[in-house]
Amino acid sequence: MKSKIVKYTIFLVIIAITITGIFTSALARYFYKYEVQNSIENTAVLLTHQIDTEISQNKLTDFDKLAKEYAKLLNEKPSAIESFSFFTRITIIDYSGKVLGESDSDANGMQNHLNRKEVKEAIQGKMGTDERFSETLKVTYLYVAFPIEAHNIIVRVSIPLYQINSINKAFFFYTIIGILAGLLLTILISVQLSKVITDPIRQLINTSKEIAGGNYKKRVNITSKDEIGQLAYTFNEMADKLDETLLGMMDKNVRVDTVINSMRDGIIAVDTDYKILIINTIACDIFGVRHGPGIMGKNLIQIARNSKVNSLLIDTIKNNTPLTDEIIMFSPATNTDKIYKVYTNPIKNTDTVRSVNSGGVITLHDVTSVKKLEQIRTEFVSNVTHELKTPLTSIRGFVETLKNGAIEDTAVAAKFLDIIDIEAERLYMLINDILQLSEIEGMRKDDNIMETNLNTIIGEVVLILEAAAQKKGVRLIVEVDQTINLLVNKNRIKQMLINLVDNAIKYNVENGAVYIRAGRSSGKTYISIKDTGIGISEKHHSRIFERFYRVDKGRSRNMGGTGLGLSIVKHIVNLYSGDIRVVSQQGQGTEFLIQLPL
């Protein structure tokens, strides 16, 4: 801007000086010609009077001589106007255009002058004037012709306009000098003026750039009282309000981001063109996109790439109605399918007159665990019903048989009663396990705890199951650190170990062994129950802790199992913030590894 001010100022000064020089030069030429014309008009009048007098007295016979003598006389004496010096030329012409006398040339050799402008005007009885370039003398002349009507003679006086060229040169010279002097002064003044104007503007620009770059505390330091000072004051006020507004918006945005990113549900808000306005990290994880500022403003339809979600959103925005549905999506984080409850709602416009929306909001609620629990509950009810139905059916069948006469046969009746007793025991164990599992599942923590020695608990378990092990020829081998103490409910840990050791005995081979080991390391207690039995195929490892799940259903029932033992074990381990896993292969035995806090 500074250079523009200087350039425009110089340009205007050049134009002004040039125009002034042109008008001054034209005015000087006008006055010069005016004075010259007056001078030669006077000369022409005097000469005309003299010629008229001499002709009337018959004294004039040689016009050429008269012209030369009179011109010589005029050119030797100073002009009546002392400010100018002239070189006067006199020509005497008759009305036919013939030159009768010429002061500067041979009259006989000159062309006819009838077509000259000033001659034509003089023939008409008035004073004729003209300005033209003389081909004879190669110079521009000012001509004045005065008629002598009584004798049909025209006296023409002319003067070369040498002075006009001198005047033009002088004015051109002084115009150039004026332009140079004006330019010098203009540059000095315009540079200082542009500095006064542009420095505050440059400061405003630099401050604006810093504010645009994020430095909202930057202010303009201009104290002048003119319009620029008022602009600076207004700019600072605007910056203060902008800073205050942005701080408020940033604070609100931080709070909103914190809230929506702390939610367990995916939240997405879009405008009517499906461009993202708000999206939290959970939603980004669900759709497998990176969360960050770059995602805002992108088209959700292109990002989501889920026809069901896109269809719900489009219908909600188009029809201005909330919709709900369930979708199944693959989760890269867990490498499994997840079930989401999708809620789409229109964003209501604050305009209460029109019922229009400004976009839509999508809420994605993960219901995978809920669905899984519903499935487990359904399977549990089905399995419980089946497990209860089997012994009850047997009991009812044998009771019906006894009622129909079999009770009269003592041997048959005794056999049936034994079977009924076995089935009733099985039913009791099943109900007892269900009640225990229900009790453990409903507990967040076990309140009835005390410091107990692990070796003592394992000793009691071995004592209880030793007879069953001896009956099958299975050896129970205990390798336990006797100094391990646990802050637990003794009966819970005892129940856990009984279930694991009992299974190790039941599913062992004849003359096999069960190894019970326990130790501690890195603040944890490690318990291992390993057998030399039939083993478990790897495909069953992920499901053996489920309720009523049996690797071999027929064999498990024949051994008196309820299918809830390992599920109870898993819940007891979880109750004490522990961990359990299985290591087993078909035909190579099974090992259960448990970690518990000391």
C-alpha positions as MATLAB code, in Angstrom:
seq = 'MKSKIVKYTIFLVIIAITITGIFTSALARYFYKYEVQNSIENTAVLLTHQIDTEISQNKLTDFDKLAKEYAKLLNEKPSAIESFSFFTRITIIDYSGKVLGESDSDANGMQNHLNRKEVKEAIQGKMGTDERFSETLKVTYLYVAFPIEAHNIIVRVSIPLYQINSINKAFFFYTIIGILAGLLLTILISVQLSKVITDPIRQLINTSKEIAGGNYKKRVNITSKDEIGQLAYTFNEMADKLDETLLGMMDKNVRVDTVINSMRDGIIAVDTDYKILIINTIACDIFGVRHGPGIMGKNLIQIARNSKVNSLLIDTIKNNTPLTDEIIMFSPATNTDKIYKVYTNPIKNTDTVRSVNSGGVITLHDVTSVKKLEQIRTEFVSNVTHELKTPLTSIRGFVETLKNGAIEDTAVAAKFLDIIDIEAERLYMLINDILQLSEIEGMRKDDNIMETNLNTIIGEVVLILEAAAQKKGVRLIVEVDQTINLLVNKNRIKQMLINLVDNAIKYNVENGAVYIRAGRSSGKTYISIKDTGIGISEKHHSRIFERFYRVDKGRSRNMGGTGLGLSIVKHIVNLYSGDIRVVSQQGQGTEFLIQLPL';
ca = [
       0.000    0.000    0.000;
       2.903    2.327    0.790;
       4.315    1.967   -2.727;
       0.845    2.523   -4.213;
       0.424    5.793   -2.304;
       3.853    7.000   -3.498;
       3.181    5.893   -7.098;
      -0.259    7.460   -7.272;
       0.949   10.699   -5.670;
       3.871   10.979   -8.134;
       1.540   10.181  -11.011;
      -0.921   12.885   -9.948;
       1.883   15.461   -9.505;
       3.259   14.676  -12.978;
      -0.206   15.021  -14.481;
      -0.854   18.287  -12.623;
       2.496   19.884  -13.597;
       2.178   18.659  -17.200;
      -1.369   20.012  -17.553;
      -0.304   23.302  -15.959;
       2.670   23.556  -18.349;
       0.486   22.800  -21.370;
      -2.142   25.402  -20.424;
       0.511   27.974  -19.504;
       2.331   27.394  -22.776;
      -0.903   27.734  -24.751;
      -1.789   30.907  -22.861;
       1.661   32.396  -23.522;
       1.380   31.567  -27.221;
      -2.046   33.186  -27.315;
      -0.818   36.446  -25.775;
       2.312   36.430  -27.913;
       0.274   35.999  -31.119;
      -2.205   38.601  -29.882;
       0.561   41.205  -29.387;
       2.249   40.327  -32.674;
      -1.053   40.509  -34.545;
      -1.824   43.932  -33.027;
       1.630   45.140  -34.009;
       1.432   44.065  -37.625;
      -2.166   45.267  -37.904;
      -0.973   48.716  -36.902;
       1.877   48.434  -39.364;
      -0.520   47.393  -42.133;
      -2.875   50.304  -41.386;
      -0.019   52.832  -41.473;
       1.409   51.404  -44.681;
      -2.024   51.315  -46.293;
      -2.552   54.991  -45.438;
       0.842   55.902  -46.841;
       0.340   53.963  -50.094;
      -3.137   55.428  -50.538;
      -1.740   58.948  -50.095;
       1.191   58.422  -52.467;
      -0.988   56.849  -55.149;
      -3.458   59.696  -54.876;
      -0.571   62.180  -55.400;
       0.897   60.083  -58.243;
       4.131   59.734  -56.313;
       4.186   55.899  -56.130;
       5.271   53.971  -59.169;
       7.452   51.111  -57.768;
       5.588   48.957  -55.239;
       8.445   46.448  -54.883;
      10.869   49.185  -53.905;
       8.384   50.602  -51.443;
       7.913   47.184  -49.787;
      11.624   46.584  -49.416;
      12.389   50.070  -48.086;
       9.507   50.063  -45.649;
      10.399   46.560  -44.371;
      14.014   47.620  -43.965;
      12.925   50.647  -42.061;
      10.712   48.589  -39.736;
      13.328   45.893  -39.110;
      16.050   48.420  -38.240;
      13.970   50.297  -35.665;
      12.780   48.771  -32.377;
       9.231   47.564  -32.318;
       6.518   49.619  -30.764;
       6.154   46.778  -28.307;
       9.531   46.568  -26.699;
       8.877   43.202  -25.128;
       9.057   41.524  -28.551;
      11.513   41.726  -31.501;
      10.053   41.110  -34.985;
      11.269   40.446  -38.517;
       8.594   42.110  -40.649;
       7.795   41.034  -44.212;
       5.663   43.246  -46.503;
       3.834   42.117  -49.624;
       1.707   44.330  -51.915;
      -0.907   42.430  -53.997;
      -3.623   43.531  -56.400;
      -7.155   42.122  -56.381;
      -6.222   39.643  -59.125;
      -3.695   38.024  -56.782;
      -0.632   39.304  -58.554;
       2.258   40.260  -56.294;
       3.193   43.902  -56.980;
       5.894   44.177  -54.333;
       7.713   41.844  -51.924;
      10.239   42.776  -49.255;
      11.980   39.403  -48.992;
      11.764   37.948  -52.496;
      11.507   38.837  -56.145;
       7.954   39.912  -56.773;
       7.994   38.802  -60.400;
       8.903   35.241  -59.508;
       6.218   34.737  -56.897;
       3.027   32.756  -57.376;
      -0.423   34.260  -57.631;
      -1.790   34.895  -54.134;
      -5.470   34.965  -54.964;
      -6.110   31.643  -53.182;
      -4.548   32.779  -49.933;
      -6.995   32.960  -47.056;
      -6.013   36.422  -45.871;
      -6.135   37.762  -49.466;
      -9.635   36.365  -50.002;
     -10.824   37.997  -46.781;
      -9.215   41.356  -47.736;
     -10.875   41.317  -51.221;
     -14.201   41.016  -49.391;
     -13.433   44.373  -47.736;
     -12.316   43.227  -44.331;
      -8.976   42.637  -42.661;
      -7.760   39.112  -43.420;
      -5.593   37.007  -41.098;
      -3.942   33.603  -41.340;
      -1.166   31.497  -39.825;
       0.646   28.968  -42.013;
       3.944   27.541  -43.051;
       5.619   29.414  -45.839;
       7.026   27.100  -48.500;
       9.035   30.014  -49.888;
      10.875   30.915  -46.684;
      10.403   27.564  -44.840;
       9.021   29.113  -41.678;
       5.592   29.619  -40.019;
       4.209   33.139  -40.595;
       1.388   35.165  -39.159;
      -0.283   37.083  -42.012;
      -2.454   40.254  -41.841;
      -3.919   41.639  -45.116;
      -5.554   45.097  -45.315;
      -7.394   46.257  -48.481;
      -7.096   49.631  -50.244;
     -10.465   49.470  -51.939;
     -10.024   52.718  -53.822;
      -7.067   51.321  -55.794;
      -7.876   47.523  -55.652;
      -4.644   46.874  -53.763;
      -3.993   44.734  -50.720;
      -1.213   45.417  -48.273;
      -0.091   42.260  -46.483;
       2.193   42.365  -43.466;
       3.603   39.084  -42.038;
       5.951   38.167  -39.258;
       7.661   34.790  -38.685;
       6.676   33.163  -35.381;
      10.196   32.359  -34.228;
       9.400   33.391  -30.698;
       6.704   30.724  -30.372;
       9.313   27.968  -30.712;
      11.462   29.755  -28.130;
       8.471   30.097  -25.830;
       7.640   26.387  -26.291;
      11.215   25.370  -25.520;
      11.329   27.642  -22.471;
       8.058   26.323  -21.125;
       9.096   22.714  -21.845;
      12.372   23.280  -19.999;
      10.720   24.907  -17.014;
       7.966   22.271  -17.010;
      10.591   19.524  -16.776;
      12.342   21.426  -14.002;
       9.000   21.830  -12.232;
       8.209   18.146  -12.640;
      11.587   17.079  -11.236;
      11.332   19.499   -8.318;
       7.731   18.461   -7.727;
       8.704   14.788   -7.865;
      11.455   15.283   -5.324;
       9.149   17.065   -2.906;
       6.321   14.634   -3.655;
       8.495   11.597   -2.952;
       9.657   13.030    0.360;
       6.150   14.042    1.426;
       4.368   10.941    0.068;
       6.881    8.570    1.696;
       6.338   10.243    5.045;
       2.572   10.417    4.506;
       2.362    6.772    3.413;
       4.395    5.776    6.445;
       1.963    7.615    8.709;
      -0.960    5.851    7.000;
       0.457    2.379    6.303;
       2.380    1.712    9.546;
      -0.808    1.535   11.657;
      -2.530   -0.478    8.919;
       0.436   -2.872    8.780;
       0.251   -3.215   12.541;
      -3.465   -4.014   12.209;
      -2.699   -6.629    9.527;
       0.073   -8.287   11.582;
      -2.138   -8.351   14.661;
      -4.993   -9.846   12.622;
      -2.647  -12.579   11.351;
      -1.509  -13.431   14.875;
      -5.108  -13.585   16.103;
      -6.017  -15.766   13.103;
      -3.054  -17.985   14.036;
      -4.422  -18.539   17.536;
      -2.784  -15.737   19.575;
      -6.047  -14.251   20.850;
      -4.230  -12.077   23.425;
      -2.477   -9.927   20.785;
      -3.640   -6.298   20.601;
      -2.927   -3.211   18.433;
      -0.839   -0.452   20.052;
      -2.068    2.701   18.250;
      -2.809    5.835   20.294;
      -3.650    8.400   17.595;
      -6.991   10.231   17.766;
      -7.760   10.094   14.046;
      -9.896    7.560   12.163;
      -7.123    4.932   12.231;
      -6.838    5.337   16.002;
     -10.601    4.816   16.288;
     -10.301    1.780   14.039;
      -7.548    0.366   16.267;
      -9.642    0.959   19.391;
     -12.644   -0.768   17.785;
     -10.383   -3.608   16.596;
      -9.074   -4.176   20.131;
     -12.622   -4.198   21.494;
     -13.593   -6.751   18.856;
     -10.537   -8.884   19.720;
     -11.458   -8.777   23.430;
     -14.999   -9.951   22.701;
     -13.713  -12.583   20.269;
     -11.253  -13.862   22.877;
     -13.980  -14.024   25.487;
     -16.399  -15.762   23.108;
     -13.811  -18.279   21.934;
     -12.766  -19.092   25.488;
     -16.396  -19.752   26.345;
     -16.878  -21.877   23.227;
     -13.652  -23.800   23.831;
     -14.661  -24.452   27.416;
     -18.074  -25.697   26.285;
     -16.530  -27.787   23.504;
     -14.051  -29.349   25.917;
     -16.873  -30.212   28.280;
     -19.041  -31.588   25.484;
     -16.130  -33.606   24.047;
     -15.264  -34.910   27.498;
     -18.851  -35.985   28.115;
     -19.518  -37.654   24.758;
     -16.080  -39.319   24.671;
     -16.665  -40.677   28.171;
     -19.889  -42.371   27.094;
     -19.956  -46.100   26.422;
     -22.373  -45.591   23.529;
     -21.415  -44.357   20.077;
     -22.770  -40.855   19.357;
     -22.865  -39.218   15.912;
     -24.610  -35.981   14.875;
     -24.909  -34.960   11.203;
     -26.512  -32.106    9.288;
     -29.089  -32.486    6.503;
     -26.260  -33.170    4.000;
     -25.060  -36.034    6.258;
     -21.843  -34.180    7.120;
     -20.494  -35.039   10.570;
     -21.005  -32.387   13.253;
     -20.159  -34.475   16.343;
     -18.664  -37.950   16.697;
     -17.123  -39.623   19.743;
     -14.275  -42.111   19.949;
     -16.595  -45.085   20.542;
     -18.439  -44.388   17.277;
     -15.111  -44.092   15.438;
     -14.005  -47.438   16.881;
     -17.301  -49.050   15.847;
     -16.914  -47.936   12.227;
     -13.146  -48.455   12.196;
     -12.150  -44.841   11.466;
      -9.586  -42.648   13.166;
     -10.947  -40.081   15.598;
      -9.627  -36.541   15.201;
     -10.362  -33.029   13.816;
     -10.036  -34.280   10.230;
     -13.165  -36.395   10.475;
     -15.460  -33.419   11.139;
     -17.331  -32.300    8.027;
     -16.941  -35.616    6.208;
     -19.956  -37.441    4.786;
     -21.102  -40.149    7.225;
     -22.734  -42.184    4.440;
     -19.304  -42.664    2.855;
     -17.566  -43.370    6.186;
     -20.116  -45.696    7.802;
     -20.455  -48.025    4.808;
     -23.302  -49.820    6.588;
     -26.476  -49.937    4.535;
     -28.762  -50.462    7.533;
     -27.367  -47.524    9.534;
     -27.369  -45.285    6.464;
     -30.935  -46.281    5.597;
     -32.158  -45.534    9.142;
     -30.436  -42.142    9.151;
     -31.762  -41.158    5.718;
     -35.330  -42.147    6.667;
     -35.109  -40.253    9.976;
     -33.906  -37.006    8.368;
     -36.255  -37.320    5.402;
     -39.399  -38.174    7.399;
     -38.437  -36.287   10.596;
     -39.223  -39.357   12.744;
     -37.123  -41.367   15.238;
     -36.297  -44.986   14.347;
     -34.821  -47.996   16.181;
     -33.242  -51.210   14.939;
     -30.529  -53.781   15.703;
     -27.470  -54.435   13.609;
     -24.584  -56.877   13.727;
     -21.148  -55.403   12.968;
     -17.680  -56.893   12.957;
     -15.417  -55.371   15.615;
     -11.728  -55.133   14.591;
     -10.764  -54.536   18.250;
     -12.166  -57.864   19.506;
     -12.123  -59.672   16.142;
     -15.738  -60.745   16.759;
     -19.220  -59.728   15.703;
     -21.060  -57.350   18.007;
     -24.735  -56.522   18.272;
     -25.733  -52.854   18.478;
     -29.049  -51.233   19.221;
     -29.279  -48.283   16.803;
     -31.384  -45.225   17.661;
     -31.781  -42.443   15.081;
     -33.457  -39.167   16.035;
     -33.966  -35.934   14.076;
     -32.295  -32.782   15.387;
     -35.217  -30.500   16.186;
     -35.042  -26.936   14.881;
     -35.473  -24.169   17.441;
     -37.981  -22.567   15.083;
     -41.282  -23.431   16.711;
     -43.332  -22.293   13.720;
     -41.986  -24.818   11.227;
     -41.614  -28.498   11.998;
     -38.286  -29.083   10.257;
     -35.070  -30.719   11.362;
     -31.438  -29.658   11.116;
     -29.981  -33.139   10.728;
     -29.926  -36.362   12.706;
     -28.367  -38.032   15.746;
     -27.299  -41.682   15.824;
     -26.828  -43.570   19.092;
     -25.161  -47.002   18.962;
     -25.619  -49.058   22.134;
     -23.626  -52.287   22.452;
     -26.097  -55.006   23.502;
     -23.808  -57.933   22.743;
     -23.444  -58.898   26.416;
     -27.174  -58.420   27.012;
     -28.020  -60.650   24.068;
     -25.466  -63.166   25.211;
     -26.956  -63.137   28.723;
     -30.427  -63.570   27.235;
     -29.153  -66.503   25.232;
     -27.428  -67.978   28.286;
     -30.584  -67.516   30.345;
     -32.672  -69.201   27.649;
     -30.193  -72.056   27.371;
     -29.985  -72.280   31.172;
     -33.753  -72.567   31.534;
     -33.837  -75.140   28.759;
     -30.980  -77.145   30.273;
     -32.392  -76.956   33.821;
     -35.754  -78.087   32.531;
     -34.129  -80.967   30.696;
     -31.888  -81.943   33.616;
     -34.801  -81.855   36.081;
     -37.109  -83.660   33.727;
     -34.818  -86.701   33.332;
     -34.666  -87.789   37.014;
     -38.300  -86.832   37.611;
     -39.391  -88.922   34.646;
     -37.449  -91.897   36.012;
     -38.876  -91.439   39.500;
     -42.456  -91.132   38.209;
     -42.001  -94.178   35.960;
     -40.776  -96.427   38.737;
     -43.391  -95.121   41.175;
     -46.104  -95.872   38.612;
     -44.691  -99.367   38.141;
     -44.666  -99.992   41.894;
     -48.242  -98.746   42.176;
     -49.290 -101.157   39.454;
     -48.228 -104.223   41.471;
     -44.466 -104.367   41.328;
     -44.376 -103.460   45.024;
     -45.620 -106.979   45.809;
     -42.356 -108.364   44.442;
     -39.867 -107.601   47.229;
     -36.768 -107.984   45.049;
     -38.127 -105.854   42.214;
     -39.491 -103.272   44.632;
     -36.143 -102.950   46.400;
     -34.375 -102.497   43.058;
     -36.837  -99.819   41.926;
     -36.542  -98.001   45.247;
     -32.744  -97.957   44.912;
     -33.093  -96.406   41.445;
     -35.578  -93.864   42.781;
     -33.120  -93.008   45.582;
     -30.278  -92.532   43.068;
     -32.402  -90.271   40.869;
     -33.606  -88.303   43.898;
     -29.966  -87.843   44.990;
     -29.093  -86.709   41.513;
     -32.029  -84.297   41.574;
     -30.912  -82.987   44.982;
     -27.341  -82.441   43.750;
     -28.606  -80.639   40.680;
     -30.841  -78.323   42.684;
     -28.057  -77.742   45.207;
     -25.575  -76.828   42.458;
     -28.097  -74.478   40.851;
     -28.704  -72.745   44.167;
     -24.960  -72.435   44.828;
     -24.313  -71.072   41.329;
     -27.164  -68.585   41.698;
     -25.823  -67.483   45.070;
     -22.275  -66.955   43.752;
     -23.470  -65.127   40.639;
     -25.478  -62.693   42.748;
     -22.473  -61.801   44.926;
     -20.194  -58.862   44.101;
     -17.774  -59.876   46.811;
     -17.579  -62.494   49.550;
     -18.031  -60.894   52.988;
     -17.486  -64.073   55.055;
     -13.708  -64.199   54.603;
     -10.765  -64.891   56.865;
      -7.078  -65.679   56.615;
      -6.815  -69.406   55.855;
      -3.877  -71.685   55.138;
      -4.164  -73.174   51.648;
      -2.394  -76.413   52.638;
      -5.069  -77.049   55.309;
      -7.877  -76.632   52.749;
      -6.186  -78.976   50.271;
      -5.652  -81.553   53.061;
      -9.379  -81.575   53.829;
     -10.212  -81.962   50.103;
      -7.849  -84.919   49.789;
      -9.387  -86.511   52.871;
     -12.906  -86.195   51.399;
     -12.020  -87.612   47.942;
      -9.388  -90.164   48.943;
     -11.897  -93.041   49.094;
     -13.200  -92.272   45.553;
      -9.600  -92.103   44.276;
      -8.641  -95.422   45.881;
     -11.760  -97.076   44.454;
     -10.537  -96.165   40.920;
      -6.858  -96.761   41.737;
      -5.950  -93.093   41.234;
      -3.100  -91.625   43.267;
      -3.489  -88.149   44.783;
      -0.074  -86.413   44.807;
       0.128  -83.148   46.760;
       2.982  -80.631   46.292;
       1.973  -77.496   48.170;
       3.882  -74.620   49.803;
       2.643  -74.926   53.384;
       3.196  -71.222   54.145;
       0.585  -69.887   51.683;
      -2.239  -68.023   53.432;
      -5.295  -66.644   51.595;
      -7.884  -64.078   52.692;
     -10.911  -66.036   51.457;
     -14.062  -67.903   52.408;
     -12.632  -71.317   53.240;
     -15.755  -73.171   52.110;
     -15.727  -71.478   48.669;
     -12.118  -72.458   47.960;
     -12.790  -75.944   49.328;
     -15.819  -76.313   47.038;
     -13.750  -75.124   44.057;
     -10.965  -77.646   44.718;
     -13.423  -80.508   45.365;
     -15.063  -79.925   41.954;
     -11.704  -79.844   40.136;
     -10.144  -82.841   41.965;
     -13.390  -84.863   41.704;
     -13.453  -84.292   37.928;
      -9.750  -85.232   37.716;
     -10.560  -88.529   39.451;
     -13.731  -89.268   37.446;
     -12.180  -88.635   34.030;
      -8.853  -90.298   34.832;
      -7.682  -93.687   33.677;
      -7.317  -96.741   35.892;
      -4.215  -96.498   38.119;
      -3.731  -92.891   37.019;
      -2.637  -89.927   39.108;
      -3.861  -86.465   40.113;
      -1.218  -83.840   40.924;
      -2.257  -81.041   43.268;
       0.348  -78.282   43.304;
       0.392  -74.783   44.795;
       2.989  -72.032   45.039;
       3.356  -68.281   45.034;
       5.154  -65.732   42.868;
       4.906  -61.975   42.113;
       2.153  -61.405   44.674;
      -0.052  -64.235   43.402;
      -0.937  -67.780   44.400;
      -0.713  -70.426   41.700;
      -2.770  -73.626   41.996;
      -2.528  -76.512   39.514;
      -4.835  -79.564   39.305;
      -3.376  -81.965   36.735;
      -4.569  -85.463   35.860;
      -3.436  -88.276   33.582;
      -6.924  -88.867   32.214;
      -8.704  -88.821   28.886;
      -8.074  -85.106   28.176;
     -10.252  -82.508   26.468;
     -10.157  -81.650   22.770;
      -9.057  -78.064   22.072;
     -12.345  -77.213   20.353;
     -14.136  -77.547   23.732;
     -11.737  -75.336   25.757;
     -13.671  -72.105   25.189;
     -16.979  -73.618   26.402;
     -16.213  -76.005   29.244;
     -16.981  -73.308   31.863;
     -20.507  -72.762   30.496;
     -23.491  -74.082   32.465;
     -24.509  -77.639   31.572;
     -21.886  -77.895   28.866;
     -20.504  -81.428   28.628;
     -17.740  -82.688   26.386;
     -19.300  -86.171   26.450;
     -22.912  -85.811   27.611;
     -23.679  -89.495   28.057;
     -20.523  -90.273   29.984;
     -20.926  -87.218   32.250;
     -24.442  -88.219   33.287;
     -23.379  -91.795   33.965;
     -20.705  -90.444   36.311;
     -23.247  -88.387   38.213;
     -22.215  -84.981   36.937;
     -24.640  -82.063   36.795;
     -22.758  -80.010   34.214;
     -22.449  -77.064   36.633;
     -19.224  -77.921   38.462;
     -16.765  -76.004   36.233;
     -19.191  -73.075   35.951;
     -19.217  -72.868   39.772;
     -15.397  -73.053   39.788;
     -15.163  -70.179   37.260;
     -17.505  -67.965   39.311;
     -15.613  -68.648   42.565;
     -12.301  -67.690   40.879;
     -13.890  -64.499   39.518;
     -15.318  -63.709   42.965;
     -11.748  -63.374   44.267;
     -10.455  -61.469   41.185;
      -8.549  -64.519   40.015;
      -8.002  -66.255   36.708;
      -8.410  -69.839   35.494;
      -7.411  -71.537   32.260;
      -7.222  -75.094   30.961;
      -4.329  -76.881   29.274;
      -5.351  -80.186   27.710;
      -5.214  -82.410   24.660;
      -7.250  -85.441   23.705;
      -5.808  -88.543   25.456;
      -3.001  -86.639   27.233;
      -4.638  -85.536   30.468;
      -5.928  -82.172   31.639;
      -4.460  -79.364   33.790;
      -6.414  -76.502   35.341;
      -4.248  -73.487   36.260;
      -5.616  -71.013   38.804;
      -4.186  -67.622   39.870;
      -5.435  -65.957   43.063;
      -4.190  -62.883   44.946;
      -2.228  -63.750   48.105;
];
